[in-house]
Amino acid sequence: MTEVISPTTPEQLREAISWALGSKNPLEIIGSGSKKTYGHAVAADHVLDLSKLTGVMFYEPEELVVSVRAGTSLAEIHALLRDKNQQFHFEPGNFPGLLADGVADHAGTIGGLIASNLSGPRRIKVGAARDHLLGFEAISGRAEDFKSGGRVMKNVTGFDLSKLMAGSFGTLGVMHTITMKVMPRDEKTRTVLIACDDMQIAGSAMTRALGSENEVSAAAWIAREQVVKLGLDIVTGIGTGIVALRVEGPAPSVAWRCEALGKLLADIGASEELHSANSNAFWQAVADVAPFAGGIGLLWRVSGPPASGGAIAAKLADETGGKIMMDWAGAQTWLQLAGGDAMADKVRDIAVSHDARAVLVRAPEDIRNQVPVFHAEDAALARINAKIRENFDPEGILNPGRIGHMIAKRGNA
């Protein structure tokens, strides 16, 4: 029977890790459990549950900074920021809805968000979660306190441990306090929709738009059969696949740039516009990967250069028969496969041939036990990462097996 340890203070957290270290009992680290099935199964009989380690330490809207305990829910933080017309600029998606692993919708915590380094459709423009992490306080696998950063970016000197912790899936240390940069919401947001059923033409169109002077902050292509799953009648009514391009900023500038985009891509197809609430709802659906939500089918995320996205998407669709969604400004192509074959070698060969990386985001545990979830590290990088993990967690008690065995690297990815 799994034993659950639920600290409510950093001191209790340190005591729990000290006990695990002394008794050599590995710990599975969770917040709400919303990303429990993202990655490999953890080899541990004890769960370190951070869901009670909550609270806002400080929020200074004028300074664009918020500091919270790691178990604080994203829903609570988003509500706090919304009251001051602010946001996380990297707009993370709703992984509980995507993974459908038995937890409440929008149940994620800030600790899980940073541990998995999530990002959304603004990734190319503003970066991922790690680029907005100002600082943290944590306990290592040695049961020792350590911290990095502060309240502003220029506080970071020496080794940038914030970048190291983000995306480490709790294998280096357990964060208990997290300080994030926040940003004001834009005055106006609009989305230009262009009818387009061909993914390669769509890829070319989005590349042209992102390379133009129109400061596009998000770009995506949704296939005709997936559009209805966005839940927006105005989008469904177009009747084709769509290229979507978001423009944000002062109202006059947004209006001018949307008109310019329509003219730039007039050769692709007819255009429509989404304004304000509809535009925001559309991009939240893209961040949530709404066309593939609900836990049906295996799901791959292929991250690569935007200029190669159309070719990657077309080849993945042709050779796997899967369904595609392109989050262009998030630098990622989503591939949904029916049945129980992950086609791992084929997907990763295609990714490598285009200087991209493939991660198996959603699959049953038996498949995740057979197929490496995360993409390859080359031998030199693998040695460096192993040494880092050994320094932070010498006994391997923190989320052992979560990242799993990296496959041997092929090609240039």
Backbone hydrogen bonds, N-H to C=O, Kabsch-Sander energy under -0.5 kcal/mol:
donor,donor_aa,acceptor,acceptor_aa,energy
3,E,45,D,-1.9
5,I,47,V,-3.4
13,L,9,T,-2.0
14,R,10,P,-2.4
15,E,11,E,-2.1
16,A,12,Q,-2.2
17,I,13,L,-2.2
18,S,14,R,-2.6
19,W,15,E,-2.4
20,A,16,A,-2.2
21,L,17,I,-2.5
22,G,18,S,-2.5
23,S,19,W,-2.5
24,K,20,A,-0.9
25,N,20,A,-1.9
27,L,397,I,-3.7
28,E,46,H,-2.8
29,I,27,L,-0.6
30,I,28,E,-0.5
30,I,48,L,-2.2
36,K,33,G,-1.3
38,Y,35,K,-2.0
39,G,37,T,-0.8
40,H,402,R,-2.6
43,A,400,P,-2.1
44,A,42,V,-1.5
46,H,26,P,-0.7
47,V,3,E,-3.0
48,L,28,E,-3.2
49,D,5,I,-2.8
49,D,47,V,-0.9
50,L,30,I,-2.9
50,L,48,L,-0.6
53,L,50,L,-1.9
54,T,52,K,-1.4
57,M,55,G,-0.6
57,M,67,S,-2.2
58,F,67,S,-1.6
60,E,65,V,-2.6
63,E,60,E,-1.0
64,L,60,E,-0.7
64,L,61,P,-0.8
65,V,60,E,-1.4
66,V,180,M,-2.1
67,S,58,F,-3.1
68,V,178,I,-2.7
69,R,55,G,-2.6
70,A,176,H,-1.7
71,G,53,L,-2.4
72,T,69,R,-1.7
74,L,108,G,-2.8
77,I,73,S,-1.8
78,H,74,L,-3.2
79,A,75,A,-2.0
80,L,76,E,-2.0
81,L,77,I,-2.5
82,R,78,H,-2.6
83,D,79,A,-1.7
84,K,80,L,-0.5
84,K,81,L,-1.2
85,N,82,R,-1.9
86,Q,81,L,-2.7
87,Q,183,M,-2.3
89,H,87,Q,-0.7
91,E,88,F,-1.7
95,F,93,G,-1.0
98,L,94,N,-1.2
99,L,95,F,-3.1
100,A,96,P,-2.3
107,A,104,A,-1.0
110,I,72,T,-2.2
111,G,70,A,-2.4
113,L,109,T,-2.0
114,I,110,I,-2.2
115,A,111,G,-2.6
116,S,112,G,-1.6
117,N,113,L,-0.6
117,N,114,I,-0.6
118,L,113,L,-1.5
120,G,90,F,-1.4
123,R,120,G,-1.8
124,I,329,A,-3.1
125,K,122,R,-0.6
126,V,122,R,-3.0
127,G,122,R,-0.6
127,G,123,R,-2.4
129,A,118,L,-1.5
131,D,128,A,-1.3
132,H,129,A,-2.0
133,L,130,R,-0.7
134,L,132,H,-0.8
134,L,179,T,-2.0
135,G,179,T,-1.6
136,F,148,S,-2.0
137,E,177,T,-2.2
138,A,146,F,-2.9
139,I,174,V,-1.9
140,S,144,E,-2.7
141,G,172,L,-0.8
141,G,392,F,-1.5
142,R,392,F,-0.6
143,A,140,S,-1.9
146,F,138,A,-2.3
148,S,136,F,-2.0
150,G,134,L,-1.4
155,N,152,V,-1.5
156,V,153,M,-1.8
157,T,155,N,-0.7
161,L,159,F,-1.6
163,K,160,D,-0.6
164,L,160,D,-1.0
165,M,161,L,-2.7
166,A,162,S,-2.1
167,G,114,I,-1.7
168,S,165,M,-2.2
169,F,115,A,-2.5
171,T,168,S,-1.6
174,V,139,I,-2.9
175,M,173,G,-0.6
176,H,137,E,-2.7
177,T,137,E,-1.6
178,I,68,V,-3.1
179,T,135,G,-2.9
180,M,66,V,-3.2
181,K,132,H,-2.9
182,V,64,L,-1.8
183,M,87,Q,-2.6
185,R,85,N,-2.7
188,K,249,G,-1.3
190,R,247,V,-2.4
191,T,274,L,-2.4
192,V,245,L,-3.0
193,L,191,T,-0.5
193,L,272,E,-3.1
194,I,243,V,-2.7
195,A,270,A,-2.3
196,C,241,G,-3.0
199,M,197,D,-0.6
202,A,198,D,-2.4
203,G,199,M,-2.3
204,S,200,Q,-2.1
205,A,201,I,-2.4
206,M,202,A,-2.5
207,T,203,G,-2.1
208,R,204,S,-2.2
209,A,205,A,-2.3
210,L,206,M,-2.7
211,G,207,T,-1.6
212,S,209,A,-1.1
215,E,212,S,-0.5
217,S,246,R,-2.1
218,A,246,R,-0.8
220,A,244,A,-2.1
221,W,326,M,-2.5
222,I,242,I,-2.3
223,A,324,I,-0.6
226,Q,223,A,-1.4
227,V,223,A,-1.3
228,V,224,R,-0.5
229,K,226,Q,-1.2
230,L,227,V,-2.0
231,G,228,V,-1.3
233,D,231,G,-0.5
235,V,232,L,-0.9
236,T,232,L,-2.3
237,G,233,D,-2.4
238,I,235,V,-1.5
239,G,236,T,-1.3
242,I,222,I,-2.3
243,V,194,I,-2.7
244,A,220,A,-3.1
245,L,192,V,-2.2
246,R,218,A,-2.8
247,V,190,R,-2.8
248,E,215,E,-0.5
249,G,188,K,-2.0
254,V,250,P,-2.5
255,A,251,A,-2.4
256,W,252,P,-2.1
257,R,253,S,-2.5
258,C,254,V,-2.4
259,E,255,A,-1.9
260,A,256,W,-2.1
261,L,257,R,-2.3
262,G,258,C,-2.1
263,K,259,E,-1.8
264,L,260,A,-2.5
265,L,261,L,-2.1
266,A,263,K,-1.2
268,I,265,L,-1.8
269,G,265,L,-1.1
272,E,193,L,-2.5
274,L,191,T,-2.6
276,S,189,T,-1.9
278,N,275,H,-1.6
279,S,275,H,-0.9
280,N,276,S,-2.8
281,A,277,A,-2.6
282,F,278,N,-2.1
283,W,279,S,-2.0
284,Q,280,N,-1.9
285,A,281,A,-1.9
286,V,282,F,-1.7
287,A,283,W,-2.4
288,D,284,Q,-2.3
289,V,286,V,-1.3
290,A,285,A,-2.9
292,F,289,V,-2.0
293,A,290,A,-1.4
294,G,97,G,-2.4
295,G,98,L,-0.8
297,G,295,G,-0.5
298,L,337,L,-2.1
299,L,362,R,-2.3
300,W,335,L,-2.9
301,R,359,V,-2.6
302,V,333,T,-3.0
303,S,301,R,-0.6
303,S,357,R,-2.7
304,G,302,V,-0.5
304,G,331,A,-1.0
308,S,305,P,-2.0
309,G,306,P,-1.4
312,I,308,S,-2.6
313,A,309,G,-2.9
314,A,310,G,-2.4
315,K,311,A,-2.2
316,L,312,I,-2.6
317,A,313,A,-2.5
318,D,314,A,-2.6
319,E,315,K,-2.6
320,T,316,L,-1.8
321,G,317,A,-1.8
322,G,316,L,-0.6
323,K,336,Q,-2.3
325,M,334,W,-1.9
326,M,221,W,-2.1
327,D,325,M,-0.6
327,D,332,Q,-2.3
328,W,219,A,-0.9
328,W,326,M,-1.0
329,A,219,A,-1.6
330,G,327,D,-0.5
331,A,328,W,-1.5
332,Q,327,D,-2.2
333,T,302,V,-2.8
334,W,325,M,-3.4
335,L,300,W,-2.4
336,Q,323,K,-2.5
337,L,298,L,-2.6
342,A,340,G,-0.7
347,V,343,M,-2.8
348,R,344,A,-2.7
349,D,345,D,-2.3
350,I,346,K,-2.1
351,A,347,V,-2.3
352,V,348,R,-2.9
353,S,349,D,-2.0
354,H,350,I,-0.7
354,H,351,A,-1.4
355,D,352,V,-1.8
356,A,351,A,-2.8
357,R,303,S,-2.5
359,V,301,R,-2.4
360,L,373,V,-2.5
361,V,299,L,-1.3
361,V,359,V,-1.2
362,R,299,L,-1.8
367,I,364,P,-0.7
368,R,364,P,-2.2
369,N,365,E,-1.6
370,Q,366,D,-0.5
370,Q,367,I,-1.0
371,V,367,I,-2.6
377,E,407,I,-0.6
382,A,378,D,-2.6
383,R,379,A,-1.9
384,I,380,A,-1.9
385,N,381,L,-2.8
386,A,382,A,-2.4
387,K,383,R,-2.0
388,I,384,I,-2.3
389,R,385,N,-2.6
390,E,386,A,-2.2
391,N,387,K,-1.9
392,F,388,I,-2.2
393,D,389,R,-3.0
396,G,393,D,-1.6
399,N,27,L,-2.6
399,N,397,I,-0.7
402,R,399,N,-1.9
406,M,404,G,-0.6
407,I,374,F,-0.5
409,K,377,E,-0.6
413,A,410,R,-0.9
